[in-house]
Amino acid sequence: MSAPADRVLVRGLRLWAHVGVLEHERQTGQWFELDFSLGCNLSAAAAADALEHSLDYSLAIQALQRQARTIRCLTLEHWSDQVFSLLEEIYGEVPIWLELRKCQAPVPGFCGIVAVQRSRRWPR
């Protein structure tokens, strides 16, 4: 199975959430960034110039912002599962790829970014 030819892609969705192994990360919260792709056929939307033939990304963005305000968990892995579930509630079982990044990992001497990349129904 090959990767979907068409996809709706959202990059750089900044989310404030209470996720982390350390207690203060869950109490205080911190910034995360999410990229995700939704595989779909966009031919009908392109031909008709009609949103109803596409996947409305604004629905996902708003739902993910709401989710981030309420989630409390230890790991990016668990949160990414919650992201998959939410996107599937909105769009059904479409191919999904995501990268969820913690913008400032609390590791002394490290100022980079850590992330998980995951997919469901997205061919490798």
ROSE-4610 file (N, C-alpha, C; in Angstrom, 1 decimal, always signed):
// ROSE-4610
residu = [M/M/M/S/S/S/A/A/A/P/P/P/A/A/A/D/D/D/R/R/R/V/V/V/L/L/L/V/V/V/R/R/R/G/G/G/L/L/L/R/R/R/L/L/L/W/W/W/A/A/A/H/H/H/V/V/V/G/G/G/V/V/V/L/L/L/E/E/E/H/H/H/E/E/E/R/R/R/Q/Q/Q/T/T/T/G/G/G/Q/Q/Q/W/W/W/F/F/F/E/E/E/L/L/L/D/D/D/F/F/F/S/S/S/L/L/L/G/G/G/C/C/C/N/N/N/L/L/L/S/S/S/A/A/A/A/A/A/A/A/A/A/A/A/A/A/A/D/D/D/A/A/A/L/L/L/E/E/E/H/H/H/S/S/S/L/L/L/D/D/D/Y/Y/Y/S/S/S/L/L/L/A/A/A/I/I/I/Q/Q/Q/A/A/A/L/L/L/Q/Q/Q/R/R/R/Q/Q/Q/A/A/A/R/R/R/T/T/T/I/I/I/R/R/R/C/C/C/L/L/L/T/T/T/L/L/L/E/E/E/H/H/H/W/W/W/S/S/S/D/D/D/Q/Q/Q/V/V/V/F/F/F/S/S/S/L/L/L/L/L/L/E/E/E/E/E/E/I/I/I/Y/Y/Y/G/G/G/E/E/E/V/V/V/P/P/P/I/I/I/W/W/W/L/L/L/E/E/E/L/L/L/R/R/R/K/K/K/C/C/C/Q/Q/Q/A/A/A/P/P/P/V/V/V/P/P/P/G/G/G/F/F/F/C/C/C/G/G/G/I/I/I/V/V/V/A/A/A/V/V/V/Q/Q/Q/R/R/R/S/S/S/R/R/R/R/R/R/W/W/W/P/P/P/R/R/R]
num = [1/1/1/2/2/2/3/3/3/4/4/4/5/5/5/6/6/6/7/7/7/8/8/8/9/9/9/10/10/10/11/11/11/12/12/12/13/13/13/14/14/14/15/15/15/16/16/16/17/17/17/18/18/18/19/19/19/20/20/20/21/21/21/22/22/22/23/23/23/24/24/24/25/25/25/26/26/26/27/27/27/28/28/28/29/29/29/30/30/30/31/31/31/32/32/32/33/33/33/34/34/34/35/35/35/36/36/36/37/37/37/38/38/38/39/39/39/40/40/40/41/41/41/42/42/42/43/43/43/44/44/44/45/45/45/46/46/46/47/47/47/48/48/48/49/49/49/50/50/50/51/51/51/52/52/52/53/53/53/54/54/54/55/55/55/56/56/56/57/57/57/58/58/58/59/59/59/60/60/60/61/61/61/62/62/62/63/63/63/64/64/64/65/65/65/66/66/66/67/67/67/68/68/68/69/69/69/70/70/70/71/71/71/72/72/72/73/73/73/74/74/74/75/75/75/76/76/76/77/77/77/78/78/78/79/79/79/80/80/80/81/81/81/82/82/82/83/83/83/84/84/84/85/85/85/86/86/86/87/87/87/88/88/88/89/89/89/90/90/90/91/91/91/92/92/92/93/93/93/94/94/94/95/95/95/96/96/96/97/97/97/98/98/98/99/99/99/100/100/100/101/101/101/102/102/102/103/103/103/104/104/104/105/105/105/106/106/106/107/107/107/108/108/108/109/109/109/110/110/110/111/111/111/112/112/112/113/113/113/114/114/114/115/115/115/116/116/116/117/117/117/118/118/118/119/119/119/120/120/120/121/121/121/122/122/122/123/123/123/124/124/124]
x = [+0.9/+0.0/+0.9/+0.6/+1.4/+0.8/+1.6/+1.1/+0.0/-1.0/-2.1/-1.5/-2.0/-1.5/-1.9/-3.0/-3.5/-3.6/-3.4/-3.6/-3.8/-4.5/-4.6/-3.6/-2.7/-1.6/-1.7/-1.5/-1.5/-0.1/+0.6/+1.9/+2.0/+2.7/+3.0/+1.8/+0.9/-0.2/+0.4/+0.4/+1.0/-0.1/+0.2/-0.8/-0.2/-0.9/-0.4/-1.1/-0.3/-0.9/-0.1/-0.8/-0.2/+0.2/+1.3/+1.8/+3.3/+3.7/+5.1/+5.3/+6.4/+6.7/+6.9/+7.5/+7.8/+6.5/+6.3/+5.1/+4.8/+5.9/+5.7/+5.3/+5.7/+5.2/+3.7/+3.2/+1.7/+1.0/+1.6/+1.0/+1.0/+2.2/+2.4/+2.0/+2.2/+1.9/+3.1/+3.1/+4.1/+3.6/+4.4/+4.1/+4.5/+3.6/+3.9/+3.5/+4.0/+3.7/+3.3/+2.3/+1.7/+1.7/+2.2/+2.0/+1.2/+0.2/-0.5/-1.0/-1.1/-1.6/-2.8/-3.7/-4.9/-5.0/-4.9/-4.9/-6.3/-6.5/-7.8/-7.7/-8.7/-8.8/-9.4/-8.6/-9.0/-9.5/-9.6/-10.0/-11.4/-12.4/-13.7/-13.8/-13.0/-13.0/-12.3/-11.3/-10.6/-11.5/-12.1/-13.0/-14.2/-14.8/-16.0/-15.7/-14.5/-14.1/-15.1/-15.2/-16.2/-15.6/-15.7/-15.2/-15.8/-17.1/-17.8/-17.2/-16.4/-15.8/-14.3/-14.0/-12.6/-12.7/-11.6/-11.6/-11.3/-12.3/-12.2/-11.2/-10.0/-9.0/-9.3/-10.2/-10.6/-11.3/-12.0/-12.6/-11.6/-10.5/-9.5/-8.7/-8.4/-7.6/-8.4/-9.7/-10.5/-10.6/-10.8/-11.0/-9.7/-8.6/-7.3/-6.9/-7.3/-7.1/-7.9/-9.1/-10.0/-9.3/-8.9/-8.3/-7.1/-6.2/-5.0/-5.3/-6.4/-6.7/-7.1/-7.5/-8.0/-7.2/-6.3/-5.5/-4.5/-4.3/-3.3/-2.8/-1.5/-0.9/+0.6/+1.3/+2.7/+3.5/+3.0/+3.9/+3.3/+4.1/+3.7/+3.1/+3.5/+2.9/+1.5/+1.1/-0.3/-1.1/-0.6/-1.3/-1.5/-0.5/-0.6/-1.8/-2.0/-3.1/-4.4/-4.5/-5.7/-5.9/-4.9/-5.0/-5.6/-5.0/-5.6/-7.1/-7.4/-8.9/-9.7/-9.3/-10.0/-10.2/-9.1/-9.1/-10.0/-10.0/-10.9/-12.4/-12.6/-14.0/-14.5/-13.7/-14.1/-14.2/-13.1/-13.0/-13.2/-13.3/-13.4/-12.0/-12.0/-10.7/-9.9/-9.5/-8.6/-7.2/-6.3/-4.9/-4.4/-3.7/-3.3/-1.8/-1.0/+0.4/+0.5/+1.3/+1.5/+2.9/+3.3/+4.5/+4.1/+4.3/+3.9/+5.3/+5.5/+6.8/+6.6/+7.5/+7.7/+8.7/+8.3/+9.2/+10.4/+10.3/+11.4/+11.4/+12.1/+12.3/+13.1/+12.7/+13.4/+14.6/+15.6/+16.8/+17.9/+18.7/+19.8/+20.8/+21.1/+22.1/+21.5/+20.2/+19.6/+18.6/+18.7/+17.8/+17.1/+17.1/+16.5/+15.0/+14.5/+13.1/+13.1/+12.1/+11.9/+10.5/+10.3/+9.0/+8.8/+7.5/+7.1/+6.5/+6.8/+6.1/+5.4/+4.1/+3.3/+2.4/+1.8/+0.8/-0.2/-1.3/-2.4/-2.9/-2.9/-3.3/-2.5/-1.3/-0.4/+0.7/+0.7/+1.7/+3.1/+4.0/+5.4/+6.2]
y = [-1.2/+0.0/+1.2/+2.2/+3.4/+4.5/+5.5/+6.7/+7.4/+8.0/+8.7/+9.8/+9.9/+10.9/+12.3/+12.4/+13.7/+13.6/+14.8/+14.9/+16.3/+16.5/+17.8/+17.8/+18.8/+18.9/+20.2/+20.0/+21.1/+21.1/+22.2/+22.3/+23.4/+23.1/+24.1/+24.6/+23.6/+24.0/+24.0/+25.2/+25.4/+25.2/+24.3/+23.9/+24.0/+24.6/+24.7/+23.5/+22.6/+21.5/+21.1/+20.3/+19.8/+18.4/+18.2/+16.8/+16.8/+15.7/+15.5/+14.5/+13.9/+13.0/+13.7/+14.9/+15.6/+16.3/+16.3/+16.8/+18.3/+19.1/+20.5/+20.7/+19.8/+19.9/+19.8/+18.8/+18.6/+19.7/+20.3/+21.4/+22.7/+23.1/+24.4/+24.4/+23.4/+23.3/+23.8/+23.6/+24.1/+24.0/+24.6/+24.6/+23.3/+22.9/+21.8/+22.2/+21.5/+21.8/+20.5/+20.6/+19.4/+19.7/+18.7/+18.6/+17.3/+17.4/+16.2/+16.2/+15.0/+14.9/+13.9/+14.2/+13.4/+13.0/+11.7/+11.2/+11.2/+11.7/+11.7/+12.0/+11.8/+12.1/+13.5/+14.5/+15.9/+16.2/+15.3/+15.6/+16.3/+15.7/+16.3/+17.7/+17.9/+19.3/+20.2/+19.8/+20.7/+21.0/+20.0/+20.2/+21.1/+20.9/+21.6/+22.9/+23.1/+24.2/+24.3/+23.1/+23.0/+22.3/+22.9/+22.4/+21.1/+20.9/+19.7/+18.4/+18.6/+17.4/+17.2/+18.0/+17.9/+17.6/+17.7/+17.5/+18.9/+19.4/+20.8/+20.8/+21.3/+21.3/+22.2/+23.2/+24.1/+23.3/+22.2/+21.4/+20.7/+20.2/+19.5/+20.5/+21.6/+22.6/+23.0/+23.4/+23.8/+22.7/+21.4/+20.3/+20.0/+20.1/+19.8/+20.9/+22.1/+23.2/+23.0/+22.5/+22.2/+21.0/+20.0/+18.8/+19.2/+20.0/+20.4/+21.1/+21.9/+22.6/+21.7/+20.5/+19.6/+18.3/+18.0/+16.8/+16.9/+15.8/+15.7/+14.3/+14.1/+12.8/+12.9/+11.8/+11.7/+11.8/+11.2/+11.0/+11.6/+11.9/+12.3/+11.2/+10.0/+8.8/+8.6/+8.8/+8.7/+9.9/+11.1/+12.2/+12.0/+11.4/+11.2/+10.2/+9.2/+8.3/+9.1/+10.0/+10.9/+11.7/+12.2/+13.0/+12.1/+10.9/+9.9/+9.7/+9.5/+9.2/+10.4/+11.6/+12.8/+13.0/+12.9/+13.0/+12.0/+10.7/+9.7/+10.0/+10.6/+11.0/+12.0/+12.9/+13.9/+13.4/+12.7/+12.3/+10.8/+10.0/+8.6/+7.9/+6.8/+6.0/+6.3/+7.6/+8.0/+7.8/+7.7/+7.6/+8.9/+8.7/+9.8/+9.7/+10.7/+10.8/+12.0/+11.9/+13.1/+13.1/+14.3/+14.6/+15.5/+15.1/+15.9/+16.2/+17.5/+18.0/+18.7/+18.4/+19.2/+20.3/+21.5/+22.6/+22.8/+22.5/+22.7/+21.6/+20.5/+19.3/+19.7/+19.3/+19.7/+18.8/+18.8/+18.1/+19.1/+19.0/+20.0/+19.9/+21.1/+21.3/+21.0/+20.7/+20.4/+21.5/+22.1/+23.1/+22.8/+21.6/+21.2/+20.8/+20.1/+19.6/+18.1/+17.6/+16.1/+15.9/+14.8/+14.5/+13.0/+12.7/+11.4/+11.6/+10.6/+10.6/+9.3/+9.3/+8.1/+8.2/+7.0/+7.0/+5.9/+6.1/+5.0/+5.0/+3.7/+3.5/+4.3/+4.7/+5.5/+4.5/+4.1/+3.2/+3.7/+2.8/+3.2/+3.2]
z = [+0.0/+0.0/+0.0/-0.9/-0.9/-0.1/+0.2/+0.9/+0.1/+0.8/+0.1/-0.8/-2.1/-3.0/-2.5/-2.0/-1.5/+0.0/+0.6/+2.1/+2.5/+3.6/+4.2/+5.3/+5.3/+6.2/+7.1/+8.4/+9.3/+10.0/+9.9/+10.5/+11.6/+12.7/+13.6/+14.5/+14.8/+15.7/+17.1/+17.7/+19.0/+20.1/+21.0/+22.0/+23.4/+24.4/+25.8/+26.5/+27.1/+27.7/+29.0/+29.8/+31.1/+30.9/+30.2/+29.9/+30.3/+31.0/+31.3/+32.4/+32.5/+33.5/+34.8/+34.8/+36.0/+36.5/+37.8/+38.4/+38.0/+38.0/+37.7/+36.2/+35.3/+33.9/+33.9/+34.6/+34.6/+35.4/+36.4/+37.2/+36.4/+35.9/+35.3/+33.9/+33.1/+31.7/+30.9/+29.6/+28.7/+27.3/+26.4/+25.0/+24.3/+23.4/+22.5/+21.0/+20.1/+18.7/+18.0/+17.2/+16.5/+15.0/+14.2/+12.8/+12.5/+11.6/+11.3/+9.8/+9.2/+7.9/+7.9/+7.1/+6.9/+5.5/+5.2/+3.8/+3.3/+2.1/+1.5/+0.0/-0.7/-2.1/-2.3/-2.7/-2.8/-4.2/-5.1/-6.5/-6.6/-5.9/-5.9/-5.4/-4.3/-3.7/-4.6/-5.3/-6.2/-7.4/-8.0/-9.2/-8.8/-7.7/-7.3/-6.6/-6.1/-5.3/-4.1/-3.4/-2.4/-1.1/+0.0/+1.2/+1.6/+1.3/+1.8/+1.1/+0.1/-0.5/+0.0/+1.0/+1.6/+3.1/+3.8/+5.2/+5.8/+6.5/+7.1/+8.2/+8.0/+9.0/+10.2/+10.0/+11.2/+12.3/+11.9/+12.9/+13.8/+13.2/+13.9/+14.8/+14.3/+15.0/+16.3/+16.1/+17.3/+18.3/+17.8/+18.8/+19.5/+18.8/+19.4/+20.4/+20.2/+21.1/+22.4/+22.2/+23.4/+24.2/+23.5/+24.1/+24.9/+24.3/+25.0/+26.3/+26.4/+27.6/+28.8/+28.4/+29.5/+29.7/+28.8/+29.0/+30.1/+30.9/+31.9/+31.8/+31.4/+31.2/+31.3/+31.4/+31.5/+30.2/+29.2/+28.0/+26.7/+25.8/+24.5/+23.7/+24.0/+23.4/+23.8/+25.0/+25.4/+24.8/+24.8/+24.2/+22.8/+22.1/+20.6/+20.4/+21.2/+21.1/+21.2/+22.1/+22.3/+21.1/+20.4/+19.2/+18.1/+17.9/+16.9/+17.2/+18.4/+18.7/+18.3/+18.7/+18.4/+16.9/+16.1/+14.7/+14.0/+14.6/+14.0/+14.3/+15.5/+15.8/+14.7/+14.3/+13.4/+11.9/+11.5/+10.1/+9.7/+10.8/+10.5/+10.4/+9.8/+9.8/+8.5/+8.4/+7.3/+7.8/+6.8/+7.2/+7.9/+9.0/+9.8/+10.1/+9.9/+10.4/+11.3/+12.4/+13.2/+13.8/+14.1/+14.9/+16.1/+17.3/+18.5/+19.2/+19.3/+19.9/+21.2/+22.1/+23.3/+23.1/+23.2/+22.7/+23.7/+24.9/+25.9/+26.9/+26.5/+27.4/+28.6/+29.8/+31.0/+31.2/+30.3/+30.5/+30.6/+31.7/+31.8/+30.7/+30.2/+29.1/+27.7/+27.6/+26.3/+26.0/+24.8/+24.4/+23.1/+22.7/+21.5/+21.7/+20.7/+20.8/+20.8/+21.6/+21.5/+20.9/+20.3/+19.6/+19.5/+19.2/+18.8/+17.4/+16.5/+15.2/+15.1/+14.8/+14.7/+13.5/+13.2/+12.1/+12.4/+11.8/+11.8/+10.3/+9.8/+8.4/+7.4/+7.8/+6.9/+6.5/+5.2/+4.8/+5.0/+5.4/+5.6/+4.4]
